[in-house]
Amino acid sequence: MINRHINRYSETDKLIIVLTHLGGIFFGFAPALVVYLVKNEGWVKENARNALNWQLTTLVYYAISWVLVIVLIGFFLPWLIVVLNLVFCLVAAIRSSNGEYYRYPMTIDFIR
């Protein structure tokens, strides 16, 4: 089955969003914040907002996990968050490259 929405967005927009999602793996929330503040277009801005919310949520998860590490309960939790961030960002980049909208699971909506 062919997705009809694949050609709705320009290749430049798709590339920006893919790099935004992948940038979250290496640079945290910075790439998503820059794209969110610079772009005014609907699909690009919405994807950047989603990526930004996810990266801010991972900061909250890291803070909670390090508190649990200090009290010797969750020594594996920071690594779990790293793996989740990697997997979710890769899935988001792949789906965005196809022109699809991706919403990260387990995300707190800081920016609406």
C-alpha distance (Angstrom), angle and dihedral (degrees) to the residues before:
residue distance angle dihedral
M1 . . .
I2 3.79 . .
N3 3.80 119.3 .
R4 3.77 108.7 -128.6
H5 3.79 94.7 -158.1
I6 3.82 95.4 61.7
N7 3.82 95.5 95.1
R8 3.78 95.5 40.1
Y9 3.81 92.7 92.8
S10 3.77 127.5 52.6
E11 3.79 121.0 -109.4
T12 3.81 88.9 -116.0
D13 3.80 91.7 56.6
K14 3.79 91.0 48.0
L15 3.80 91.2 49.1
I16 3.81 92.2 49.7
I17 3.78 91.7 51.9
V18 3.81 94.2 44.3
L19 3.81 90.0 51.7
T20 3.79 89.9 46.3
H21 3.81 92.0 54.9
L22 3.81 93.3 43.3
G23 3.79 91.3 44.7
G24 3.79 88.3 61.1
I25 3.81 89.1 67.4
F26 3.79 93.0 58.8
F27 3.80 106.6 22.1
G28 3.81 105.0 28.8
F29 3.78 116.9 -142.4
A30 3.84 97.5 -15.2
P31 3.84 99.2 91.4
A32 3.80 92.8 46.1
L33 3.79 91.6 47.5
V34 3.81 92.8 51.0
V35 3.81 93.2 48.9
Y36 3.79 91.8 44.2
L37 3.80 91.9 52.9
V38 3.82 96.5 41.8
K39 3.81 103.8 41.2
N40 3.79 121.7 69.9
E41 3.78 98.4 -179.8
G42 3.79 120.5 112.1
W43 3.80 106.1 -123.4
V44 3.80 96.2 36.0
K45 3.79 93.8 45.7
E46 3.81 92.1 45.8
N47 3.81 92.1 52.3
A48 3.80 91.1 46.0
R49 3.82 89.3 50.3
N50 3.79 89.9 51.9
A51 3.80 92.1 48.9
L52 3.80 90.9 46.9
N53 3.80 92.2 50.4
W54 3.79 90.1 49.7
Q55 3.79 93.9 49.7
L56 3.81 91.7 47.9
T57 3.79 88.9 48.5
T58 3.81 90.4 53.1
L59 3.81 88.6 55.1
V60 3.81 88.9 56.4
Y61 3.81 90.5 46.8
Y62 3.82 90.8 49.7
A63 3.81 91.3 51.3
I64 3.80 91.9 50.5
S65 3.80 92.6 45.1
W66 3.82 93.6 50.9
V67 3.80 90.3 51.1
L68 3.80 87.5 53.0
V69 3.81 90.4 47.7
I70 3.80 90.3 53.6
V71 3.80 91.1 54.0
L72 3.83 88.4 47.0
I73 3.79 96.9 -116.3
G74 3.79 106.2 104.0
F75 3.79 110.0 32.2
F76 3.83 91.3 147.0
L77 3.83 97.0 47.5
P78 3.85 98.3 88.4
W79 3.81 89.3 54.3
L80 3.79 91.0 48.4
I81 3.80 89.7 54.1
V82 3.81 90.6 50.0
V83 3.81 90.5 52.6
L84 3.81 92.8 45.7
N85 3.80 90.9 49.4
L86 3.80 91.0 50.3
V87 3.80 94.4 47.7
F88 3.81 96.3 43.1
C89 3.82 93.2 46.6
L90 3.80 91.9 49.3
V91 3.80 92.2 48.6
A92 3.81 90.2 47.6
A93 3.82 91.4 49.7
I94 3.80 92.6 49.7
R95 3.80 94.0 46.7
S96 3.82 91.3 45.9
S97 3.78 91.7 50.6
N98 3.81 86.0 60.0
G99 3.79 90.9 52.3
E100 3.79 93.6 -107.1
Y101 3.77 126.9 137.9
Y102 3.81 113.6 -118.5
R103 3.78 126.7 -165.1
Y104 3.78 116.1 -164.3
P105 3.80 114.0 -126.3
M106 3.82 120.2 -122.6
T107 3.80 92.1 23.6
I108 3.78 125.7 151.2
D109 3.81 111.3 -140.8
F110 3.78 102.1 -128.2
I111 3.80 92.0 156.0
R112 3.77 117.9 40.8
